[in-house]
Amino acid sequence: MLSATHTHQGPAGYGHHDGFNAFHYGFDQLVLDTIVAGVVESMRKAHASMRTQTQPAPIRLAVGELLNANINRSKPAFVMNSQAERREFLNGRGQEIQVDERVVQLNFFQMDGRLTGIINWFGVHPTTIGQRQTLVSSDNKGYASLAMEQAFGTSYNTPLGQNTFVAAFAQKDEGDASPNIFIEQFPTPDPRRGGGADDFENNAIAGTKQLGKGIDLLKLGEALRGPLDFRFMNVKMDTVTVTDPVVLRGLGHPAAMDAPVKRTCVAALGVSFGGGAEDGPGPTVEGISCNSSPDAIAAGQRDFAAAMAGKVPPALLSTAVLCNFNALPGVDLACHAEKPILFVVGGPTDLEPSVIPLQIFRIGNLALVGVPWEVTTIAARRLRKMLFDVLLPVGVDTIVIAGLVNDYTHYLTTREEYASQQYEGGSNIFGPWTLAAVQQEIRRMAVSLATGGALAAGPTYVDVNPRLVRPPYVPSDSLPLDRTFGELLTDVPPTAKNGDTVTAKFQSAHPRNDLRLQASYAYVERMNGAGQWEVFMEDRHPALRFVWIPDRPSTLPVDVAPIGPFSAEVQWTIGCSIPAGQYRLRHNASSRTSPAAEASPFQGVSSAFSVSKGSQCKPRGGVF
C-alpha cells in the first residue's frame, strides 16, 4: 500500500496520465525515476532492518485526539449534510465537530522494549507552505517526521541491515481539513492564517502540534490482536451502478438530489475546480453549480463581483453554456448533475485513470482502508460507519480511511456536498454518486475480508504512456569572467546569535546535474573538540534552506531553458537551542558545461563564524 502524505511543494511531472502533468510542462522521467528509486530503497532498508530482529515483538495501537490543528475549510459544503448527521459528532460544549480530530498511531517495538518507529495518521492538508513559495518542502507532515526522528537520533545513512528509528506521519481523511486554522479571519495568502509570522513559522506550528500528539501516544496503546489479511481490487469507476440495498437504504439526501438510477460518470472536472480551495485560490470562484431554473441576472451580478476581485467570471458562462454541455461524441455528461463541466479528463481523452485501485489491510483489530481520493470528513464518517457494521463483529474496532493511496483521483464528497459545488465537489470527477459507488465496492471487499470469501480482482489497471513530455534538460552551465564553480560570492558575518539567520552565496550550477540523493546541497558544519569540521545539519532540516538562483530568470521553466550563470544561497536560521561554537556553511553540487561533459563535483565553503547565546531568541513556532 503506497500512501502519500501530500504536499503542494514537491517536484511535478511524474504522472503517466497527461492530466497530472498538463500544468507542469509535461512528463519528466527523471522525477519519476528518482521517486521510485527512493521508495524502493526505503522498502529494502526497512525489510533488511526487520530481518535483524530474531524475535517477534508487539505492535501497539494508540488512539488520541488533537484539537486546534485543523479546521473545515469548506463550510458551505459541510452544512449541506443533514443536521442530524452533523450532530452525531459534538464536543463538550454541544458544538459540531466539523473535522476528524482523531489521531491513530501504531508504535513498533523490539523485544528489548526499544521503540523502532511509528506510523501516525491524522487528517489535515499539508498546505501550510503557501503557493507563493518555491522551495521543495514536505510541509507539516514532513516537519513532524523529521523532528521526531531527530529526537530519536535517526541516521539517514544507516548501512543496510542496521536498525534506525522511522517516524511516518501519514495521511487520512483530509479532504476538507485545513491546517490554517485562522483562515476565516485571514484568508490566503495572509500569513497569519496559520498563526505564525510567515508560511515557514506556520509550518513549524502545524508540524509541532502533530509531533506533540505523536509523542504523547508513545506512552499509550495496547498490542494489536487478531489475524493479518488484506483485500485488493480494481474498479472501473466511470461505469458503476449502485445496486447494493444496504448502501441504497443508507442514502439520506434530499429528494431533490435523487436520481432513479445512481451511476457514476465519465470523469470530468467542474468550474469550481478552477476556483481552488481556501488554502490556494485559483482564477475562478467556488460554488458555481447548475440548477433547473438559472437566473441570468444573478449570474451576471456574481460575474461582475468576481471580475472586480480579479477572478475569471464563470457564472453566466456556466449557466448559459457549460451546464448544457451534456455530451461529447460517445460520452454522456448529463449524469454530472449540478456540475458545470470545465474539463473532461476521462473517456476518450484518457487524461486521468478510470480504473481505480481499492485496498484494505486488516492488522489484527485495525483496518486500514486505502483509497486514492482526498476524502471529506462526512464522507469518511459514512465509510467508517458502514465498515463497522461488517468488520466489528469479527474483531475490528479501529478503522482508518487513508486517502491518496496507490493512485490519485481528486476528491470524494457526499452527495449533499457535491450539490454545493465548492472546490471539493467540482473536483469529484466521477459525479454525484461517487461516494455511494465507493461504499458499495468497499463494502464488497469488507464482506469478503470478514467471511474469508473470494474477491474478484476487477479490471486490469490501465497504464499509459504520457504524450506530454518535457523537453530534455540540456546541460549548459556557464561562469562569469574570472569566476569558478563554488566560489564564495557573499560571506557570512563573523558572529551570530541564536535566532539570527546567516546566509552565504556561492557561484553554482544547475542542481539537476547531481540530485545529491542521500546527501545535501547545503550543510552547516561545526568545529568539534579536536579542531575538525563535522556535519552538524543537512538541508532536509527545516532551518536550513538551499535557494538556487538563475542569474537571468526566464519565463520558461529552468529545466527547459537553463540560462546560466547560476548562484545559490545557503540560509541557516539558528534555533534557540543551538549550542555556542564555531560554525561554517558549505555548498556541494556538480557542474556540466555541455551535454557531452561529465558532471564535475565542486564545493564552496563560507568563513567560520561564532554563535553565541542570544538573550532575546524567540522560537519560531516549532521545536527545531
Disulfide bonds with the S-S distance in Angstrom:
Cys265-Cys335 2.02
Cys290-Cys323 1.92
Cys576-Cys617 1.98
